């Protein structure tokens, strides 16, 4: 006697496994294909189990009884939202990996240099210790200079024609040649303008002010400040990775000095304004 057909029991474990399989399909298929796969897969699995149990009978059952579970519209919508959330998380993670790889390629991420501090020898004369320490510091400075020079040339961008095969739009070409674009449109014009400003400053203080007005300290400081800011700003405008990575104190001091200079300049301008207009008007009022 054939076994009677029983309606399959759908428990929470089966529901979770179906959701997991459905999420995997949602990552690569459209919503319409997902619904067909869910319904077709459940129908196929239930029909195969029913055929195994009824191999000796010709009985048939409705398809609704063979389905272990029909996903509701709310469950399907929840699956779609969860799959969309996973897709966005994957995109964010991929963008993060691409950015880290870009920083490594540009040399912006490097391991710090760990040098052992100088240790004096035992029973060493103070003069010998002074010479050894001085020699050690000189060697350390030479190593840093050599490393900085090698990093400078390594950080310069290199171009390959094979990379241009990925470029499809004008913006892709601009992004690929952004260093050259910045060099031609920003860095070189700024270098010429700042150099012209330094030349004019020397000409004005030497020729027009008659030798810095007899050695005026403010005018001398103005020229020194202009030269320092010109060097620092040009290194920044040229976007040299080795400079951006290693010389943060210089950039911070440049900003602080620029802010202080502007404050002093503003105070001097206000004082000059008061001398020209306020005191002259006061003298005119007293004379009349």
GULUM-57401 format. One line per field, with one value per residue: residue number from 1; residue in three letters; y, z negated, x negated of N, C-alpha, C, O, CB in turn. Coordinates in pm, whole numbers. Each point is the difference from the previous one (the first is absolute). Glycine has a CB too. Example, Ala and Ser with C-alpha at 12.3 -4.5 7.8 and 13.67 -1.06 7.14 Angstrom:
// residues 2
resi <- [1_2]
resn <- [ALA_SER]
n_py <- [-569_222]
n_pz <- [-780_197]
n_px <- [-1319_-154]
ca_py <- [119_119]
ca_pz <- [0_-6]
ca_px <- [89_-82]
c_py <- [120_109]
c_pz <- [0_-73]
c_px <- [-90_77]
o_py <- [-2_111]
o_pz <- [-66_-17]
o_px <- [-104_-51]
cb_py <- [-115_-174]
cb_pz <- [-59_232]
cb_px <- [293_-67]
// end
This chain:
// residues 288
resi <- [1_2_3_4_5_6_7_8_9_10_11_12_13_14_15_16_17_18_19_20_21_22_23_24_25_26_27_28_29_30_31_32_33_34_35_36_37_38_39_40_41_42_43_44_45_46_47_48_49_50_51_52_53_54_55_56_57_58_59_60_61_62_63_64_65_66_67_68_69_70_71_72_73_74_75_76_77_78_79_80_81_82_83_84_85_86_87_88_89_90_91_92_93_94_95_96_97_98_99_100_101_102_103_104_105_106_107_108_109_110_111_112_113_114_115_116_117_118_119_120_121_122_123_124_125_126_127_128_129_130_131_132_133_134_135_136_137_138_139_140_141_142_143_144_145_146_147_148_149_150_151_152_153_154_155_156_157_158_159_160_161_162_163_164_165_166_167_168_169_170_171_172_173_174_175_176_177_178_179_180_181_182_183_184_185_186_187_188_189_190_191_192_193_194_195_196_197_198_199_200_201_202_203_204_205_206_207_208_209_210_211_212_213_214_215_216_217_218_219_220_221_222_223_224_225_226_227_228_229_230_231_232_233_234_235_236_237_238_239_240_241_242_243_244_245_246_247_248_249_250_251_252_253_254_255_256_257_258_259_260_261_262_263_264_265_266_267_268_269_270_271_272_273_274_275_276_277_278_279_280_281_282_283_284_285_286_287_288]
resn <- [UNK_UNK_UNK_UNK_UNK_UNK_UNK_UNK_UNK_UNK_UNK_UNK_UNK_UNK_UNK_UNK_UNK_UNK_UNK_UNK_UNK_UNK_UNK_UNK_UNK_UNK_UNK_UNK_UNK_UNK_UNK_UNK_UNK_UNK_UNK_UNK_UNK_UNK_UNK_UNK_UNK_UNK_UNK_UNK_UNK_UNK_UNK_UNK_UNK_UNK_UNK_UNK_UNK_UNK_UNK_UNK_UNK_UNK_UNK_UNK_UNK_UNK_UNK_UNK_UNK_UNK_UNK_UNK_UNK_UNK_UNK_UNK_UNK_UNK_UNK_UNK_UNK_UNK_UNK_UNK_UNK_UNK_UNK_UNK_UNK_UNK_UNK_UNK_UNK_UNK_UNK_UNK_UNK_UNK_UNK_UNK_UNK_UNK_UNK_UNK_UNK_UNK_UNK_UNK_UNK_UNK_UNK_UNK_UNK_UNK_UNK_UNK_UNK_UNK_UNK_UNK_UNK_UNK_UNK_UNK_UNK_UNK_UNK_UNK_UNK_UNK_UNK_UNK_UNK_UNK_UNK_UNK_UNK_UNK_UNK_UNK_UNK_UNK_UNK_UNK_UNK_UNK_UNK_UNK_UNK_UNK_UNK_UNK_UNK_UNK_UNK_UNK_UNK_UNK_UNK_UNK_UNK_UNK_UNK_UNK_UNK_UNK_UNK_UNK_UNK_UNK_UNK_UNK_UNK_UNK_UNK_UNK_UNK_UNK_UNK_UNK_UNK_UNK_UNK_UNK_UNK_UNK_UNK_UNK_UNK_UNK_UNK_UNK_UNK_UNK_UNK_UNK_UNK_UNK_UNK_UNK_UNK_UNK_UNK_UNK_UNK_UNK_UNK_UNK_UNK_UNK_UNK_UNK_UNK_UNK_UNK_UNK_UNK_UNK_UNK_UNK_UNK_UNK_UNK_UNK_UNK_UNK_UNK_UNK_UNK_UNK_UNK_UNK_UNK_UNK_UNK_UNK_UNK_UNK_UNK_UNK_UNK_UNK_UNK_UNK_UNK_UNK_UNK_UNK_UNK_UNK_UNK_UNK_UNK_UNK_UNK_UNK_UNK_UNK_UNK_UNK_UNK_UNK_UNK_UNK_UNK_UNK_UNK_UNK_UNK_UNK_UNK_UNK_UNK_UNK_UNK_UNK_UNK_UNK_UNK_UNK_UNK_UNK_UNK_UNK_UNK_UNK_UNK_UNK_UNK_UNK_UNK_UNK]
n_py <- [-119_212_76_125_193_78_284_-23_42_300_-70_285_-200_77_312_-12_-155_213_241_-138_-32_301_117_-168_125_301_-24_-43_121_266_1_-208_-205_10_-112_-235_-98_-19_-175_-196_-84_-79_-173_-169_-76_-100_-183_-157_-73_-102_-202_-132_-60_-132_-251_-107_280_62_190_262_142_242_58_57_-277_79_279_-132_279_143_188_139_178_-12_-211_170_256_-158_-95_295_104_-226_52_311_-61_-178_227_214_-200_-45_314_42_-225_126_288_-132_-141_267_156_-218_4_317_-23_-217_182_251_-182_45_-267_69_-222_285_-19_-229_212_-217_296_25_-276_245_-252_-87_262_286_208_164_-34_-274_116_237_-200_-188_234_112_-279_-34_274_-62_-271_144_204_-231_-151_260_54_-291_12_273_-112_-254_172_185_-241_-155_260_6_-95_-247_99_-320_117_-208_261_72_-293_166_265_-57_313_198_-144_-217_236_145_-258_-41_292_47_41_161_177_102_78_203_152_66_4_216_233_-36_26_278_120_-61_126_275_11_-15_236_198_-51_97_257_107_-23_138_247_109_-5_155_-363_-134_360_-14_-359_13_-257_46_-50_-264_-129_53_-182_-238_-23_-29_-247_-163_22_-93_-276_-65_53_-187_-252_46_17_-284_-154_-50_-283_131_250_-174_-167_231_277_-77_219_142_14_119_239_81_45_179_199_53_88_204_145_69_131_193_93_92_180_153_72_133_181_117_81_174_159_93_103_76_222_157_44_109_231_97_42_182_195_74]
n_pz <- [0_214_-283_-13_206_-297_115_51_-317_155_-269_-7_189_250_-59_5_275_148_-101_120_286_8_-55_249_190_-96_120_299_27_84_-264_236_-100_-298_102_164_-247_-198_187_106_-285_-110_259_-21_-303_33_256_-144_-250_189_157_-277_-84_288_81_-8_115_282_-305_182_-280_137_133_-296_-99_139_-177_-251_58_210_-68_-139_239_-274_123_261_-171_-176_261_105_-265_-7_297_-55_-250_174_219_-210_-124_285_45_-273_64_283_-122_-210_226_167_-249_-62_302_-9_-250_147_256_-171_-168_-195_-146_-104_-230_-175_127_-265_4_-240_-152_97_-187_-95_95_-294_-61_200_-108_-71_276_74_-58_208_233_-42_16_272_142_-80_133_278_34_-51_236_208_-53_56_280_104_-75_152_268_-1_-45_250_197_-133_50_329_53_129_237_36_307_-220_-136_293_-21_-235_201_67_-36_106_-288_97_77_-283_-162_171_-50_-358_50_266_-131_-228_211_156_-225_-244_48_206_-110_-285_117_130_-261_-190_196_11_-323_-13_208_-163_-275_128_129_-274_-161_216_106_-217_-263_139_-7_-73_8_-7_30_54_-219_211_247_-126_-47_306_105_-199_81_308_-41_-168_207_251_-135_-83_277_172_-187_45_314_34_-171_-140_-71_-137_-96_-110_-193_-155_-67_-251_-100_284_-27_-297_83_246_-199_-200_221_117_-282_-53_281_-56_-285_125_231_-205_-168_257_98_-277_-1_288_-83_-240_184_206_-186_-285_45_236_-178_-245_178_106_-297_-87_257_-53]
n_px <- [-85_-161_-111_303_-156_-122_97_-345_36_-59_-223_-67_-170_170_-27_-315_-16_183_-183_-258_123_98_-295_-112_220_-61_-307_132_318_114_149_51_-217_126_272_-135_-171_245_172_-223_-102_279_72_-266_37_293_-60_-239_181_235_-195_-95_300_92_-259_310_182_91_-13_-8_-44_146_-282_127_-137_-290_-37_-204_153_209_-293_267_-45_-170_-206_-50_-70_-215_-154_-27_-133_-221_-94_-39_-188_-194_-34_-103_-213_-131_-31_-153_-210_-75_-63_-203_-170_-31_-124_-223_-97_-39_-195_-183_-37_-99_-237_296_-142_-333_12_-26_-287_28_-295_-59_42_-291_-37_-236_-165_49_-183_126_-231_267_-163_136_288_-44_-77_248_208_-116_21_305_83_-144_155_278_-45_-74_273_171_-139_54_304_47_-124_186_263_-72_9_254_188_-55_321_-156_201_45_79_133_143_133_170_163_45_327_-74_-199_5_-217_-198_37_-85_-264_-114_83_-318_53_231_-191_-228_183_159_-212_-297_-58_188_-129_-296_65_129_-242_-221_161_1_-317_-35_184_-161_-269_132_115_-271_-198_155_183_-174_-286_-76_332_80_-369_33_360_-70_237_-192_-128_283_80_-235_53_304_-67_-194_208_232_-182_-63_291_135_-196_51_313_-9_-151_255_-338_199_-254_174_239_-202_-162_168_261_-218_28_314_-10_-189_192_239_-164_-102_291_112_-236_35_302_-63_-212_195_226_-198_-101_293_78_-261_59_295_-107_-210_225_225_-84_-212_151_254_-178_-130_285_104_-246_20_309]
ca_py <- [119_121_89_121_125_93_138_26_96_108_54_122_-32_1_138_69_-49_54_142_9_-31_108_116_-26_20_142_75_-15_-9_104_-37_-90_-132_-56_-56_-124_-103_-44_-82_-117_-89_-66_-95_-114_-82_-69_-101_-113_-79_-69_-111_-108_-66_-62_-68_-110_48_100_109_134_98_138_63_82_-82_-42_111_8_134_106_127_110_119_70_-71_26_137_1_-63_94_107_-52_-21_132_47_-74_46_129_-23_-51_111_86_-71_1_136_16_-73_72_121_-42_-39_124_62_-79_25_135_10_79_-87_-63_-34_95_-43_-25_-7_-18_118_-17_-50_19_-117_-3_50_83_138_90_53_-107_-15_112_-24_-113_45_90_-81_-74_93_35_-115_-6_104_-42_-106_62_73_-98_-60_101_15_-118_10_108_-49_-110_53_63_-91_-64_-22_-117_8_-106_48_87_-78_4_133_7_137_104_9_-107_46_107_-64_-75_96_112_62_88_111_89_60_100_104_59_6_83_142_51_15_123_116_17_45_142_75_11_95_134_37_44_126_108_30_46_120_102_32_41_-97_-42_116_7_-121_-16_-141_-47_-26_-119_-115_-18_-71_-137_-70_-25_-109_-126_-40_-37_-136_-96_-7_-66_-144_-47_9_-105_-125_-105_-90_-7_120_-9_-107_11_137_61_118_117_52_59_128_94_49_87_125_77_60_107_109_72_78_116_89_68_101_109_73_81_109_96_68_98_109_81_64_43_106_116_66_61_123_99_51_88_122_85]
ca_pz <- [0_3_-115_26_14_-110_32_-62_-111_27_-127_7_63_144_42_2_112_125_6_33_143_78_-3_95_136_22_32_141_85_-15_-93_65_4_-134_-32_77_-55_-129_20_78_-79_-103_65_48_-113_-58_94_1_-121_12_93_-67_-93_73_118_38_7_102_-66_20_-98_51_-11_-120_-112_20_-32_-143_-50_99_-57_13_65_-97_-11_122_-6_-100_63_97_-73_-61_109_42_-104_16_120_-30_-88_83_79_-90_-33_118_12_-104_43_112_-51_-69_102_62_-92_3_127_-3_-104_-114_-117_-15_-137_-59_-11_-139_-19_-139_-52_-21_-131_-18_-38_-139_-29_113_-35_40_133_95_4_77_142_47_8_115_121_11_43_140_80_-4_90_137_36_21_126_109_7_54_143_70_-4_89_138_8_-9_125_69_125_86_88_103_-20_-93_70_64_-85_9_100_12_-19_-142_-32_40_-92_-126_19_15_-91_-45_108_9_-111_23_107_-23_-135_-67_71_-8_-137_-21_67_-69_-130_24_37_-123_-77_71_-21_-140_-13_74_-74_-125_23_84_-38_-142_-25_-83_-114_-89_-98_-84_-76_-33_53_143_14_-35_109_110_-44_-7_136_58_-67_43_142_10_-58_80_128_-26_-21_125_90_-50_-10_-108_-106_-83_-72_-99_-98_-46_-57_-84_84_49_-114_-32_106_-26_-119_37_89_-82_-80_90_39_-115_-11_114_-25_-104_61_92_-81_-60_106_32_-106_12_119_-1_-131_-54_89_-24_-133_11_73_-89_-102_64_36]
ca_px <- [85_-85_9_80_-76_10_-38_-131_-4_-97_-47_-81_-129_21_23_-129_-82_55_-37_-142_-14_60_-90_-107_49_31_-121_-36_118_99_106_94_-61_-1_131_13_-88_51_118_-37_-84_79_90_-77_-43_115_49_-93_22_129_-16_-70_90_112_-52_90_138_31_70_-56_43_-8_-133_-6_-40_-138_-90_-22_26_13_-45_94_-55_-84_-127_-76_-51_-108_-116_-56_-67_-122_-97_-49_-91_-125_-66_-61_-115_-109_-54_-77_-123_-86_-54_-101_-119_-62_-65_-122_-96_-48_-95_-123_-67_-55_-102_47_-2_-131_-32_-94_-139_-35_-144_-37_-71_-144_-39_-145_-77_-45_-136_-40_-30_108_-29_31_146_53_-28_82_139_11_-7_126_105_-24_42_146_50_-28_95_131_-5_1_134_91_-24_54_146_43_3_96_136_41_92_-41_116_-8_104_99_102_94_106_119_61_106_49_-101_-29_-95_-133_-41_-37_-125_-109_29_-124_-47_95_-30_-131_5_100_-4_-130_-97_39_-18_-144_-43_58_-65_-137_9_27_-124_-87_53_-22_-139_-17_66_-69_-138_-5_98_-12_-139_-72_84_19_-108_-4_124_19_127_-16_-84_85_97_-66_-28_128_47_-80_38_134_-6_-54_96_122_-28_-5_137_75_-47_58_-101_42_-101_15_127_-7_-108_-27_121_-30_-26_128_70_-65_35_136_-1_-68_88_106_-60_-37_122_45_-90_28_127_-21_-75_87_92_-77_-28_126_27_-96_27_131_48_-84_8_129_-4_-79_80_105_-59_-49_113]
c_py <- [124_86_122_123_89_137_33_106_101_60_120_-26_1_141_76_-46_51_148_15_-28_113_123_-21_20_148_80_-1_0_116_-50_-98_-142_-65_-67_-132_-111_-53_-94_-128_-98_-75_-103_-124_-91_-78_-110_-120_-87_-77_-118_-115_-77_-74_-70_-107_41_99_118_131_93_138_57_85_-80_-42_111_6_137_97_131_107_119_77_-68_21_140_12_-61_93_111_-49_-26_132_57_-70_48_134_-15_-54_111_92_-65_-2_137_24_-73_71_124_-34_-42_122_69_-77_25_137_17_81_-81_-70_-28_101_-59_-11_-18_-12_124_-31_-45_17_-129_10_49_83_143_92_57_-104_-23_112_-21_-113_41_92_-77_-79_90_41_-114_-13_103_-38_-108_59_78_-95_-64_99_21_-118_2_106_-50_-117_50_68_-96_-54_-35_-117_8_-108_45_88_-77_0_134_3_143_98_12_-109_39_109_-59_-74_94_120_67_96_120_100_71_115_116_70_20_94_147_59_19_129_123_24_46_148_86_17_101_143_46_48_134_117_37_54_132_109_40_31_-94_-38_111_6_-119_-15_-149_-56_-31_-124_-126_-28_-77_-146_-83_-35_-115_-135_-48_-40_-143_-102_-14_-68_-151_-58_0_-109_-140_-115_-92_-9_121_-4_-102_32_138_69_117_126_61_65_135_104_59_97_133_86_68_116_120_81_84_125_99_76_109_120_83_89_118_107_78_107_118_94_80_55_116_125_75_68_130_108_59_96_131_94_48]
c_pz <- [0_-122_34_8_-121_44_-68_-108_28_-134_23_67_151_52_7_115_133_15_39_149_86_2_95_143_28_35_149_95_-27_-89_64_8_-137_-33_74_-58_-133_18_75_-80_-106_60_44_-115_-60_91_5_-124_7_95_-64_-96_70_126_51_15_111_-60_29_-103_60_-24_-124_-120_10_-33_-150_-56_117_-66_24_66_-94_-15_123_-1_-100_57_100_-70_-62_105_51_-101_10_122_-24_-91_77_83_-86_-35_118_23_-103_38_115_-47_-74_99_71_-90_-2_128_5_-106_-119_-128_-4_-147_-57_-14_-148_-11_-149_-49_-26_-144_-15_-45_-145_-10_117_-47_54_139_108_12_81_149_55_15_120_131_21_50_145_92_5_93_146_46_26_131_119_15_55_149_79_1_96_144_16_1_128_80_128_79_94_99_-17_-95_68_70_-83_9_115_24_-20_-147_-44_37_-94_-134_13_9_-94_-50_105_15_-112_20_100_-37_-135_-48_69_3_-139_-32_64_-72_-134_15_40_-123_-85_65_-22_-144_-22_71_-78_-126_22_76_-50_-146_-42_-101_-126_-104_-110_-94_-88_-22_57_149_24_-32_110_117_-37_-7_139_65_-60_48_147_17_-48_89_135_-16_-20_130_98_-43_1_-116_-114_-92_-82_-112_-114_-64_-49_-93_81_51_-113_-37_107_-22_-118_32_92_-78_-83_87_41_-115_-16_113_-21_-105_57_95_-76_-64_104_38_-105_8_115_-16_-137_-54_88_-20_-136_3_74_-89_-104_61_37_-124]
c_px <- [-88_22_83_-89_24_-48_-133_10_-111_-40_-91_-135_11_21_-133_-88_50_-35_-146_-24_56_-88_-117_43_27_-124_-32_119_94_114_98_-53_-1_132_19_-86_52_119_-34_-83_78_93_-75_-43_114_51_-92_15_131_-10_-73_89_112_-49_95_145_13_74_-71_60_-10_-139_-12_-42_-146_-100_-21_31_8_-41_104_-68_-90_-136_-87_-60_-114_-126_-66_-79_-131_-107_-57_-97_-135_-78_-70_-121_-120_-63_-86_-133_-97_-62_-109_-129_-71_-74_-129_-108_-58_-103_-132_-78_-65_-108_42_3_-136_-24_-99_-139_-35_-152_-30_-74_-147_-27_-151_-67_-44_-145_-54_-23_108_-23_28_150_65_-23_86_146_20_-3_129_113_-18_41_152_61_-24_98_139_4_4_137_101_-18_55_152_51_11_97_143_46_86_-60_126_-28_115_106_110_104_111_128_72_100_48_-115_-39_-98_-143_-51_-44_-133_-120_16_-128_-55_92_-26_-134_7_91_-13_-143_-98_42_-18_-148_-52_51_-68_-145_-2_28_-125_-94_48_-21_-143_-22_62_-77_-141_-2_94_-12_-144_-68_74_13_-106_-4_123_28_130_-10_-87_81_103_-61_-29_128_52_-78_41_137_2_-50_102_123_-24_-14_139_79_-42_46_-102_35_-101_7_128_-7_-95_-12_127_-32_-26_131_79_-61_30_138_2_-66_86_112_-55_-37_123_55_-86_25_130_-15_-77_84_98_-72_-32_126_32_-95_35_128_37_-82_3_131_4_-79_78_108_-57_-48_113_73]
o_py <- [13_2_52_12_12_14_-14_97_-39_64_41_88_53_34_74_81_33_46_88_70_34_69_95_46_45_106_91_3_70_-118_-90_-96_-122_-111_-97_-115_-121_-107_-108_-121_-120_-106_-112_-122_-117_-106_-114_-122_-113_-103_-116_-121_-96_16_-29_-86_53_82_2_-21_20_-35_15_52_-31_-28_10_13_-9_43_15_3_58_67_16_20_72_48_7_37_71_25_7_64_63_10_20_69_38_3_44_67_12_10_64_53_5_31_70_28_3_48_60_13_17_104_45_57_-83_70_42_-121_99_-108_63_55_-116_54_-57_-86_108_-25_-13_52_-29_23_33_-24_-24_25_9_-37_-10_29_-14_-41_15_23_-35_-29_25_2_-42_-3_25_-22_-37_18_18_-34_-15_28_-17_-62_22_-117_68_-32_-21_26_17_-47_12_59_-19_9_-40_33_-39_27_23_-30_3_43_2_-30_111_121_109_112_121_116_103_116_113_112_88_86_114_96_72_98_115_81_74_112_107_80_89_118_100_87_107_118_79_93_114_119_14_39_10_-27_23_12_-40_-78_-116_-99_-77_-101_-115_-89_-90_-117_-109_-83_-98_-118_-88_-76_-101_-112_-71_-76_-114_-92_-50_-97_-108_45_-8_-12_36_12_-41_10_111_98_109_122_102_96_118_120_104_106_122_116_105_115_123_109_110_122_119_109_115_122_113_110_119_120_110_114_121_120_115_101_111_123_105_96_118_120_101_105_122_73]
o_pz <- [-84_-59_111_-71_-49_79_-122_12_29_-66_114_69_70_108_96_63_88_110_79_65_104_102_64_83_113_63_48_121_-100_-34_-68_-19_-11_-55_-56_-8_-26_-61_-36_11_-21_-59_-14_12_-35_-47_12_9_-47_-25_29_-16_-55_106_119_12_51_72_19_-48_96_-95_-53_-90_-102_-24_-75_-115_95_-98_110_16_43_-13_-11_40_23_-26_8_43_3_-23_30_37_-15_-3_46_18_-27_17_43_-3_-18_35_30_-21_3_51_14_-20_34_49_-10_-2_57_-5_-76_-109_85_-89_70_-15_-72_28_-84_72_-14_-95_77_-66_-58_87_38_-82_101_74_105_109_76_80_112_97_70_91_113_85_73_103_103_71_85_114_93_71_98_111_79_73_106_101_61_68_106_60_19_13_69_-58_47_-37_46_10_-48_44_55_-37_112_111_-37_-31_-87_-73_-34_-57_-92_-56_33_-23_-33_23_24_-37_-19_25_-14_-35_-64_-25_-14_-68_-62_-16_-34_-79_-43_-11_-58_-70_-25_-24_-68_-52_-8_-32_-80_-38_-18_-33_-119_-111_-110_-120_-117_-113_-116_96_39_47_92_71_27_55_81_38_21_69_72_32_40_79_67_24_50_85_39_25_77_74_53_-114_-116_-121_-118_-100_-114_-108_43_3_-41_3_20_-28_-32_20_6_-40_-13_26_-8_-41_5_22_-22_-22_32_13_-29_5_40_-9_-29_26_33_-28_-11_29_-10_-42_-53_-5_-16_-65_-36_9_-31_-64_-3_10]
o_px <- [-90_108_-9_-100_112_-94_-10_75_-114_81_-23_-52_-87_-49_-24_-68_-80_-29_-36_-77_-56_-7_-46_-79_-17_12_-67_-20_-13_8_50_75_11_1_51_43_-7_4_46_18_-20_20_49_5_-15_39_47_-8_9_63_28_-15_53_61_1_87_-99_57_-122_111_-75_-69_-110_-67_-63_-117_97_42_-78_62_53_-122_-100_-102_-122_-115_-96_-111_-123_-109_-101_-118_-119_-99_-104_-123_-112_-100_-114_-122_-106_-104_-121_-117_-101_-109_-123_-107_-100_-118_-118_-102_-107_-123_-108_-66_-86_11_-30_49_-92_-17_5_-52_65_-84_-40_57_-77_59_-6_-83_-116_76_63_95_55_53_94_90_51_66_101_77_48_79_98_63_57_97_85_46_69_100_70_49_87_98_60_61_105_99_60_88_120_-35_-77_104_-111_115_113_114_112_99_109_117_-31_43_-111_-116_-83_-94_-119_-100_-82_-106_-40_-1_-45_-47_-1_-16_-63_-34_47_-39_-57_-84_-42_-36_-77_-73_-30_-48_-89_-49_-19_-63_-81_-25_-23_-70_-60_-13_-50_-71_-42_10_-29_-37_-54_2_31_-49_-12_3_7_56_27_-10_33_65_21_1_53_59_16_16_77_54_24_46_88_47_26_78_83_-18_27_8_40_-18_-1_71_25_-57_32_75_39_15_66_72_15_21_65_50_2_33_64_19_-6_51_52_0_7_56_33_-14_25_54_8_-6_44_39_-17_3_43_58_0_2_61_39_-8_28_63_5_-17_99]
cb_py <- [-136_-6_-132_-116_-27_-201_81_-159_-135_-14_-270_-5_-191_-262_-79_-56_-237_-214_-34_-141_-278_-157_-50_-205_-273_-128_-147_-128_-319_212_313_287_195_287_328_249_230_321_314_260_272_310_301_259_282_314_293_259_279_317_277_252_271_160_75_-65_-90_-262_-158_-19_-168_66_-16_94_-50_-129_117_-186_-43_-166_-80_-83_-44_8_-186_-178_13_-61_-229_-87_34_-128_-215_-25_-16_-208_-142_40_-81_-226_-57_28_-153_-190_17_-32_-218_-116_40_-100_-218_-21_24_-187_-168_-22_-69_79_49_48_-286_227_12_1_74_-305_196_124_-110_327_-135_-166_-187_-198_-22_34_117_-83_-90_128_72_-122_-11_152_-4_-111_67_126_-80_-53_147_55_-122_18_157_-21_-110_92_114_-97_-61_140_92_-85_6_258_56_-61_266_-167_81_-124_-24_103_-124_-170_146_-262_-32_96_76_-139_-59_116_-26_-150_-182_-237_-311_-310_-272_-265_-324_-297_-243_-222_-321_-284_-157_-211_-322_-221_-160_-258_-307_-176_-194_-318_-265_-159_-268_-327_-235_-195_-258_-331_-258_-210_-160_200_81_-210_-32_232_57_295_152_234_323_237_167_303_306_201_229_326_258_185_243_316_190_170_280_284_144_178_297_240_184_109_-122_-121_94_55_-119_-182_-98_-319_-264_-220_-280_-326_-241_-248_-318_-308_-239_-275_-327_-286_-259_-291_-320_-266_-277_-319_-295_-259_-298_-314_-279_-270_-318_-298_-270_-288_-269_-333_-285_-240_-275_-323_-254_-243_-313_-307_-250_-195]
cb_pz <- [-39_307_-192_-47_300_-245_146_201_-194_295_-217_-276_-268_-125_-200_-311_-220_-120_-254_-299_-156_-160_-302_-243_-119_-222_-273_-198_106_261_-43_148_203_-14_19_213_140_-43_36_192_63_-81_90_179_-11_-75_123_124_-83_-23_160_37_-110_-196_-200_-128_-294_99_-199_294_-286_52_299_184_83_199_278_139_-313_220_-75_-219_101_-108_-133_84_41_-157_-38_114_-50_-158_34_84_-133_-109_93_9_-161_-9_107_-89_-145_66_58_-151_-76_99_-32_-176_-3_70_-129_-141_53_88_252_266_-78_295_-22_-107_293_-72_294_-41_-89_269_-80_9_295_-136_-184_242_-99_-314_-205_-163_-300_-274_-148_-209_-319_-224_-141_-271_-308_-173_-164_-306_-263_-149_-231_-319_-210_-149_-273_-294_-157_-168_-299_-219_-78_-176_-261_-11_-167_-48_-59_-144_109_32_-133_-12_49_-115_-209_-177_-44_229_50_109_273_169_34_175_207_-45_-107_95_81_-115_-30_142_159_-15_-12_165_195_-1_54_234_147_-16_113_240_63_-6_197_203_-2_39_225_121_-28_40_212_207_78_161_199_159_165_126_116_-2_-246_-220_-47_-131_-271_-124_-4_-168_-235_-49_-36_-233_-211_-19_-100_-254_-163_-6_-143_-258_-112_-23_30_210_285_273_288_308_295_236_119_15_-128_64_157_-56_-88_138_87_-109_-12_160_-1_-121_79_140_-92_-89_120_49_-148_-26_127_-35_-138_59_80_-118_-85_111_192_-2_-51_171_162_-39_33_204_65_-67_90_206]
cb_px <- [274_-103_-214_296_-98_61_254_-187_203_19_39_165_26_148_254_84_29_216_209_20_70_232_111_-16_118_178_-18_-176_-9_-69_-74_11_-151_-163_43_6_-186_-82_95_-10_-168_-34_96_-84_-162_22_60_-150_-142_55_-28_-192_-107_93_-231_-241_131_-47_204_-143_1_314_93_242_297_197_-20_-215_-39_125_-293_248_303_309_234_264_323_280_231_299_324_255_242_314_300_228_282_323_271_236_306_317_249_259_322_291_232_288_325_256_241_323_298_232_272_284_-79_123_284_-137_135_206_-66_279_-105_71_253_-105_269_-20_-72_241_76_52_-308_-58_-229_-273_-101_-132_-285_-223_-80_-187_-297_-154_-79_-253_-271_-108_-127_-288_-201_-71_-199_-292_-145_-100_-265_-262_-109_-208_-297_-251_-157_-174_268_-316_172_-225_-281_-291_-282_-284_-285_-228_-177_25_340_207_311_276_172_259_325_235_16_211_-4_-53_172_148_-42_-9_102_257_95_23_203_247_54_70_248_199_25_130_251_88_28_195_196_-3_63_232_184_-6_-17_142_225_99_-154_-73_215_66_-232_89_-140_64_-2_-195_-64_47_-122_-199_-1_5_-208_-151_20_-95_-256_-128_-9_-161_-251_-87_-60_-178_196_-185_85_-129_-129_48_29_-60_-223_36_-133_-236_-62_-16_-197_-166_28_-59_-222_-86_55_-106_-188_0_28_-173_-130_65_-34_-190_-47_85_-105_-176_40_46_-159_-123_26_21_-147_-147_50_-21_-202_-72_65_-73_-177_-75]
// end
